[in-house]
Amino acid sequence: MPRVVVVNDASTARGGATGLALLQARLLKDRGIDVAVFAADRDPNPDLAASGIAWHNAGTDPLTRAPPLTAATRGMYSRPVHAALTGLIAATDTPDTIYHVHSWSKALTASAFAALRPVARRTLIHAHDYFLACPNGGYMDYRADAPCTRVPLSAACLATNCDKRSYAQKMWRTARQMALRRATVGADWGGVLMIHPGMEPGLACGGWAPGDLHTLRNPATALTRDRIRAEDNIGLVFVGRVETEKGVEDAIAAAALADIPLTIIGDGPLRAPLAARHPEVAFTGWLDRAGIAVHIATARALVMPSRYPEPFGLVAAEASLSGLPVIAAQTALLAPEIAEYGLGLSCDTRDIAAFAAAMREIADMPHGRIEAMSRDAASGAAGLCTTPATWIDAQIDHYDRLLA
């Protein structure tokens, strides 16, 4: 039986990649597997300790909380992380130890991969985003407000200011990407786990061998115990960070044009100004799963209008399993499946007229048709995601493959 060390930026989380890393640790522990967590931060995790999971911290601050000069230098390559992870490997490594890297771009940096090179064959890397290939992590030209098709670190890439902040920030991210390539190229890594098969072209374009790329969709469970009777509901709901790249402003504009009530669940820098400008929209702020369940139970559909190429969209999978149809941006990797399997609609959500038309189509859909859509979604037959059990089973299969 393998021993597993989960390697991640942080030791606590509300969700996202860190939430999945900690879920993985708990599920492995439940299977009787010896598991430890290595995190770059300094925060304790009482829940892990209570579960009997060993945790080790490098004692650094996330780049967003570090002083600017520290963030600029340590964000490129963190010597404290390298020293701490190298020391952990030297002290505890065994021939059957697997290292599983999740989020790394916020604190671990390329130094984690440099420390893991001696055990690369027993190391799996989870690609929750495109930071393994793209300097800004999203194949998104934020200045042009459009998806990017340039080859990472090519001349065209280097000449383009695609960063949210500045070209200087783009150059820093480029230098960090070069450090990552130096730390990873030439090592025989155990493989990269993609959260959607549609990520393969982007990761391969960034230099990862297609044969090393394996699909493992994220686990998801319904947010509600019973199927949402979408056919009896009227309004639409958005769940996520309240910021431009998530398309929240597009959702508000389209809902106004379609004359359909909209609820925004989540927090972010745009919440206060948008709430002030749009009293017709209900803003709830951040909610836990139980709170989200209460609000989506009265919705007719969920909107996921991300402006960047969303690699997965966990909220879409959770809402779908709850019986809620989804209107997804056509750039989201789940969008073709949502449309093909009749779980909702896909459109160019940045085209406000087209987005409003999709909203209106859902609103005016005959009772029987939207009920069938809701039931198909709640069945989970389309396979947008895995269950927690099948997700952890697949990881254990990969561990057995590496140890064999």
Number of C-alpha atoms within 10 A of each C-alpha: 12 17 18 24 25 21 29 27 28 31 23 19 13 9 12 12 21 22 14 19 25 23 16 19 23 19 17 21 17 11 11 10 16 18 23 21 22 25 28 29 22 15 16 15 14 11 12 18 11 9 12 14 18 15 18 20 20 23 14 21 21 19 19 11 10 15 10 12 9 14 19 16 14 22 25 24 21 21 18 17 27 22 14 20 26 18 13 15 17 10 9 9 16 11 10 16 21 26 27 25 24 23 24 25 19 17 29 34 26 27 26 29 25 20 20 22 19 15 19 20 17 24 27 24 22 23 26 23 23 20 20 26 24 24 27 22 15 19 24 23 20 19 13 11 15 16 15 18 12 18 17 22 17 10 10 10 19 17 12 14 18 23 19 15 11 12 15 11 16 21 17 17 21 20 15 21 25 16 17 24 17 14 18 21 12 9 16 15 21 23 23 25 25 24 23 20 17 15 23 21 11 20 23 16 16 21 14 19 13 14 9 14 21 19 17 21 22 21 20 20 19 20 24 19 9 12 20 28 18 25 24 12 15 16 19 26 24 26 24 19 20 24 17 15 17 19 22 25 18 21 27 23 17 25 22 17 16 19 14 17 16 23 21 25 22 19 18 13 11 14 19 13 9 17 15 10 9 13 9 13 18 14 20 17 16 17 15 9 11 10 13 19 18 13 15 27 22 18 24 25 31 25 28 27 27 24 24 21 22 23 21 24 21 20 20 26 28 22 29 33 30 28 34 36 33 31 26 29 26 23 21 22 20 25 24 18 17 25 17 12 16 19 27 26 25 26 20 16 25 21 12 20 15 15 28 24 17 22 28 17 13 22 21 11 13 11 12 10 13 26 20 16 21 28 22 20 29 24 14 21 11 17 13 24 25 18 15 16 10 14 18 20 15 15 17 18 11 19 24 14 11 18 16 7
